[in-house]
Amino acid sequence: MSGFDLIVVGAGIVGASCADLAVRCGLRVAVVESGVPGGGVTAASMGHLVAMDDDPAELALARLSQRLWEDFAALPEAEFSRCGTLWLAETPTQLQRIPERIARLAAAGIEAERLDARALYACEPHLAPGLAGGMRVPREAVVYPPRVAAWLLARAQAGGAAVYRGRRALALAPGGVRLDDGTVLRGQVLVATGSDLPELLPALPLSVRRGHLVITDRHPGLVRHQLLELGYADSAHGDADSSVAFNVQPRPSGQLLIGSSREQGRREREVDPSMLRRMLERAFEFLPVLRGLQAIRAWTGLRPCTPDGRPYIGRVAGRPGVWVAAGHEGLGVTTAPGTARLLLDLLLGQPPAIDPAPYDPARVAA
Ligand SMILES: Cc1cc2nc3c(=O)[nH]c(=O)nc-3n(C[C@H](O)[C@H](O)[C@H](O)COP(=O)(O)OP(=O)(O)OC[C@H]3O[C@@H](n4cnc5c(N)ncnc54)[C@H](O)[C@@H]3O)c2cc1C
């Protein structure tokens, strides 16, 4: 078979976003997904659409993406909830650094406000006593990622994309890709296979960082904001073998999602009780009321992680017709729409929405 402009391998939130935008740009698109669309790490995530300000490149991609996510605010399948983000300062020193962060976010067009302790407890009365204050980012939101991925793929298919569901791409063939049933699809290929990237593109270094999550039964109104400790960025962007950070999200259902943990290089999918305990103990320190709730499920997911923490988005050097969008670590839900925009700009030779250099896969060779 022949004749696609773009063959997207992988229909997680990243691949599905790219496929959908490619169809809307008028390209003839195929999508190859070996499992359930959105069923990879996308289904294991929290779906917090968050801007982290400690890396300017990551902030630019997140900001572009947050703007694009606004198109989903009224889509029932997205389960978009504008709960806002509340970053928690444990110490006066952390509180003192908040104005710098507010300034960085403001420069990117993101509104945020500093809260003293009184204002913090007015926002979230169940927080443990003794916190110094916090930073509220009121326009940030949460979504339900696997459903968005499935919806994007369905829209791409309705727009003409050929979907090869249950088929695995085994290898990049000259001018296309070979599937596990022997089919060869011809066209440019976009590898969007998340933590399975090395199978098709072993030259691009990628490790995994396993994360645990727990979900409780329903307690509507108990927590109103997506809560994160300010030390979360150290866990997300540090290089410790393992770390935990307080991260709790109210779902529109009234359930609470409790994270987060990071374990470098752990690929086992089983829940590790000791890591779960460590993560929950951290959560109880900030939100003691959690101790009395019923956890109904716990799971793990593998964050795909590049050496510098930034995703690969762009053309693969030395592989004509091969593109990549992978390695989004703990921000791939947030940054999927911006990734798709940037990738399609590059593919179509349009002026890119943001500077593509920080994401260029060629940087790892350099
Ligand atoms: C615990 C946890 C919490 C998180 N919370 C957040 C959050 O709040 N906000 C946020 O922005 N991000 C979050 N993330 C990160 C986010 O989940 C990922 O960055 C994002 O989902 C990556 O999406 P993806 O499409 O690249 O990968 P995936 O969702 O894994 O998609 C890749 C797809 O490719 C398919 N595939 C693989 N190989 C092949 C092949 N050879 N042929 C065909 N198909 C193939 C797989 O089946 C899979 O469906 C979290 C992650 C974890 C683990």
The ligand as a Gaussian input file, in Angstrom:
#p B3LYP/6-31G(d) Opt

LIG

0 1
 C        2.056000       9.168000      37.279000
 C        2.084000      10.125000      36.130000
 C        1.423000      11.346000      36.208000
 C        1.477000      12.242000      35.144000
 N        0.785000      13.411000      35.249000
 C        0.840000      14.323000      34.236000
 C        0.128000      15.558000      34.349000
 O       -0.563000      15.823000      35.332000
 N        0.254000      16.467000      33.329000
 C        1.014000      16.208000      32.231000
 O        1.116000      17.073000      31.361000
 N        1.658000      15.011000      32.077000
 C        1.594000      14.077000      33.053000
 N        2.268000      12.893000      32.947000
 C        3.111000      12.671000      31.745000
 C        2.265000      12.225000      30.566000
 O        1.456000      11.138000      30.937000
 C        3.171000      11.824000      29.389000
 O        4.180000      12.785000      29.169000
 C        2.343000      11.700000      28.100000
 O        1.192000      10.939000      28.328000
 C        3.175000      11.063000      26.998000
 O        2.290000      10.769000      25.935000
 P        2.765000       9.948000      24.668000
 O        1.662000      10.048000      23.670000
 O        4.131000      10.405000      24.262000
 O        2.976000       8.453000      25.207000
 P        1.927000       7.251000      25.362000
 O        0.665000       7.695000      25.975000
 O        2.648000       6.150000      26.045000
 O        1.594000       6.862000      23.872000
 C        2.473000       6.100000      23.059000
 C        1.611000       5.105000      22.299000
 O        2.428000       4.465000      21.334000
 C        1.991000       3.136000      21.229000
 N        3.117000       2.375000      20.657000
 C        4.340000       2.178000      21.215000
 N        5.146000       1.519000      20.368000
 C        4.404000       1.277000      19.257000
 C        4.703000       0.632000      18.023000
 N        5.927000       0.135000      17.754000
 N        3.713000       0.556000      17.093000
 C        2.484000       1.075000      17.342000
 N        2.167000       1.703000      18.486000
 C        3.119000       1.809000      19.426000
 C        1.626000       2.736000      22.640000
 O        0.713000       1.659000      22.661000
 C        1.025000       4.028000      23.177000
 O       -0.386000       4.062000      23.067000
 C        2.212000      11.940000      33.963000
 C        2.852000      10.720000      33.870000
 C        2.803000       9.805000      34.928000
 C        3.484000       8.489000      34.803000

